[in-house]
Amino acid sequence: MAPPSSSSPPPPPSSSPSPSPDSDSDSGTPLASYGGYKFFAVSSPAPYVAHVQIRRPDKLNAFSEAMWLEFGRVFAQLSGDAEVRAVVLTGAGDRAFTAGLDVQSAAQDGALTGGGGNGEVVVDAARRAKGLRRQIEEFQGSIGAMEKCEKPVICAMHGIALGLAIDIACCADIRICASDTRFAVKEVDIGLAADIGTLARLPKLVGSTSWVKEVCLTARDFSAQEALAVGFVSQVHEGKAATVRAAVGLAAALAGKSPVAVQGTKELLNHARDHGVAENLRYTQLWNSVALQGADFPAAILSVLKKQKPTFAKL
Ligand SMILES: CC/C=C\C=C\CC(=O)SCCNC(=O)CCNC(=O)[C@H](O)C(C)(C)COP(=O)(O)OP(=O)(O)OC[C@H]1O[C@@H](n2cnc3c(N)ncnc32)[C@H](O)[C@@H]1OP(=O)(O)O
């Protein structure tokens, strides 16, 4: 993570990714301020880089309700953390990024069938529907916290990546994976139209509507190579360790750049996805009329002219 001094500008990260994780136990220094989370370990493998690990490997990192609520809190904290400039998300263990929704607890607690999830017996259809809608909205908000996070997030996947895994990946800024990754938009197979974001975001991430409909309607597996071919991921690496190393390298590179420029670029690209060109150009004018008044723009230009690495104050 960042050096302890907050008064002087931080040193830039080295151009090649520094200490890079080869396994779950080698992912950098644990970050004390994130120590209160039960299902997520947050460490720093390089300056200003946070590595978030989904930690429930004995259940293939399947997400219980407590987990997705915690996921939202982790990313809200990262978003406001000036010590973090880029984030890597991985799944702990050799087998899975995540096997998606915890289908066992979902089946048990009745929350997904309108029971309200709190033991309360709700008999009225309108009230049941309202409770369910709120719950889906909360779930969408928790997972969407990664997209809302002001820092760029690199999702580095391996092994099993089912259902909710795709919802999560779609919220990331950059997706990369190991060659053994087995993806599926699995929801239809558990009797559900995916409702956490895949159906809203995936069509905007890949060019072929036919492919999107094929994988979402059939729930069939697709490989890392297929994900690369359609543009769902931008890199495929041999094995988990190489994938995590590549993700940390990317994150370290982003963390060495102007946080004003990087965070502005994420904001403007996400805005561009959801708005027309004219509106986005206008939003860009307003955004940069503020951002260009900061110290990063002249500092970065000077560093280009002087052929030196720039340093940037915390943001
Ligand atoms: C409002 C709705 C919000 C979100 C909706 C999201 C939708 C989805 O995520 S759809 C996808 C749901 N996931 C699944 O359907 C996968 C279910 N799991 C499997 O089919 C298999 O486990 C497998 C992934 C094919 C792997 O099989 P195998 O290699 O034989 O390993 P297992 O022994 O089955 O698994 C090891 C261990 O993990 C537990 N586990 C695996 N996946 C889940 C899961 N999704 N939920 C809960 N638990 C899971 C499994 O039970 C095993 O636990 P043990 O204690 O060792 O028995």
The ligand as a Tripos MOL2 file, in Angstrom:
@<TRIPOS>MOLECULE
LIG
   57    59     1     0     0
SMALL
NO_CHARGES

@<TRIPOS>ATOM
      1 C1        -31.6610  -12.8740   -6.3320 C.3       1 LIG1
      2 C2        -30.7400  -13.8130   -7.0420 C.3       1 LIG1
      3 C3        -29.3870  -13.3320   -7.0080 C.2       1 LIG1
      4 C4        -28.3660  -13.8720   -7.6070 C.2       1 LIG1
      5 C5        -28.4660  -14.9780   -8.4720 C.2       1 LIG1
      6 C6        -27.3860  -15.5780   -8.9790 C.2       1 LIG1
      7 C7        -27.5680  -16.7500   -9.8400 C.3       1 LIG1
      8 C8        -26.4240  -17.7140   -9.8820 C.2       1 LIG1
      9 O1        -25.3840  -17.5180   -9.3500 O.2       1 LIG1
     10 S1        -26.7700  -19.1000  -10.8190 S.3       1 LIG1
     11 C9        -25.4310  -20.1670  -10.4260 C.3       1 LIG1
     12 C10       -25.6560  -20.8800   -9.1340 C.3       1 LIG1
     13 N1        -24.6100  -21.8650   -8.9530 N.am      1 LIG1
     14 C11       -24.7460  -23.1070   -9.3250 C.2       1 LIG1
     15 O2        -25.7610  -23.5360   -9.8190 O.2       1 LIG1
     16 C12       -23.5490  -24.0080   -9.0910 C.3       1 LIG1
     17 C13       -23.8760  -25.0970   -8.0970 C.3       1 LIG1
     18 N2        -22.7090  -25.9500   -7.9270 N.am      1 LIG1
     19 C14       -22.4370  -26.9580   -8.7690 C.2       1 LIG1
     20 O3        -23.1360  -27.2420   -9.7170 O.2       1 LIG1
     21 C15       -21.1980  -27.7360   -8.4640 C.3       1 LIG1
     22 O4        -20.7830  -27.4730   -7.1560 O.3       1 LIG1
     23 C16       -20.0460  -27.4420   -9.4330 C.3       1 LIG1
     24 C17       -19.7730  -25.9540   -9.5440 C.3       1 LIG1
     25 C18       -20.3770  -28.0170  -10.8020 C.3       1 LIG1
     26 C19       -18.7470  -28.1310   -8.9210 C.3       1 LIG1
     27 O5        -19.0150  -29.4850   -8.6840 O.3       1 LIG1
     28 P1        -17.9590  -30.3900   -7.9310 P.3       1 LIG1
     29 O6        -16.6400  -30.2520   -8.5550 O.co2     1 LIG1
     30 O7        -18.5290  -31.7490   -7.8290 O.co2     1 LIG1
     31 O8        -17.8150  -29.7330   -6.4760 O.3       1 LIG1
     32 P2        -18.8850  -29.8040   -5.3030 P.3       1 LIG1
     33 O9        -18.5390  -30.9350   -4.4010 O.co2     1 LIG1
     34 O10       -20.2530  -29.7790   -5.8480 O.co2     1 LIG1
     35 O11       -18.6370  -28.4060   -4.5610 O.3       1 LIG1
     36 C20       -17.6900  -28.2580   -3.5100 C.3       1 LIG1
     37 C21       -18.3930  -27.6330   -2.3270 C.3       1 LIG1
     38 O12       -18.8850  -26.3620   -2.7210 O.3       1 LIG1
     39 C22       -20.2910  -26.2980   -2.4930 C.3       1 LIG1
     40 N3        -20.8890  -25.4420   -3.5450 N.ar      1 LIG1
     41 C23       -20.5470  -25.3990   -4.8230 C.ar      1 LIG1
     42 N4        -21.3020  -24.4860   -5.4780 N.ar      1 LIG1
     43 C24       -22.1420  -23.9780   -4.5610 C.ar      1 LIG1
     44 C25       -23.1660  -22.9900   -4.6220 C.ar      1 LIG1
     45 N5        -23.4660  -22.3210   -5.7460 N.pl3     1 LIG1
     46 N6        -23.8550  -22.7220   -3.5050 N.ar      1 LIG1
     47 C26       -23.5540  -23.3290   -2.3390 C.ar      1 LIG1
     48 N7        -22.5840  -24.2780   -2.2100 N.ar      1 LIG1
     49 C27       -21.8810  -24.5780   -3.3230 C.ar      1 LIG1
     50 C28       -20.7500  -27.7180   -2.5900 C.3       1 LIG1
     51 O13       -21.9860  -27.8820   -1.9550 O.3       1 LIG1
     52 C29       -19.6190  -28.4210   -1.8920 C.3       1 LIG1
     53 O14       -19.7700  -28.2200   -0.5000 O.3       1 LIG1
     54 P3        -19.6100  -29.4640    0.5290 P.3       1 LIG1
     55 O15       -19.8130  -28.8760    1.8810 O.co2     1 LIG1
     56 O16       -18.2060  -29.9690    0.2850 O.co2     1 LIG1
     57 O17       -20.6360  -30.4520    0.1400 O.co2     1 LIG1
@<TRIPOS>BOND
     1     1     2 1
     2     2     3 1
     3     3     4 2
     4     4     5 1
     5     5     6 2
     6     6     7 1
     7     7     8 1
     8     8     9 2
     9     8    10 1
    10    10    11 1
    11    11    12 1
    12    12    13 1
    13    13    14 1
    14    14    15 2
    15    14    16 1
    16    16    17 1
    17    17    18 1
    18    18    19 1
    19    19    20 2
    20    19    21 1
    21    21    22 1
    22    21    23 1
    23    23    24 1
    24    23    25 1
    25    23    26 1
    26    26    27 1
    27    27    28 1
    28    28    29 2
    29    28    30 1
    30    28    31 1
    31    31    32 1
    32    32    33 2
    33    32    34 1
    34    32    35 1
    35    35    36 1
    36    36    37 1
    37    37    38 1
    38    37    52 1
    39    38    39 1
    40    39    40 1
    41    39    50 1
    42    40    41 ar
    43    40    49 ar
    44    41    42 ar
    45    42    43 ar
    46    43    44 ar
    47    43    49 ar
    48    44    45 1
    49    44    46 ar
    50    46    47 ar
    51    47    48 ar
    52    48    49 ar
    53    50    51 1
    54    50    52 1
    55    52    53 1
    56    53    54 1
    57    54    55 2
    58    54    56 1
    59    54    57 1
@<TRIPOS>SUBSTRUCTURE
     1 LIG1         1 GROUP 0 **** ****
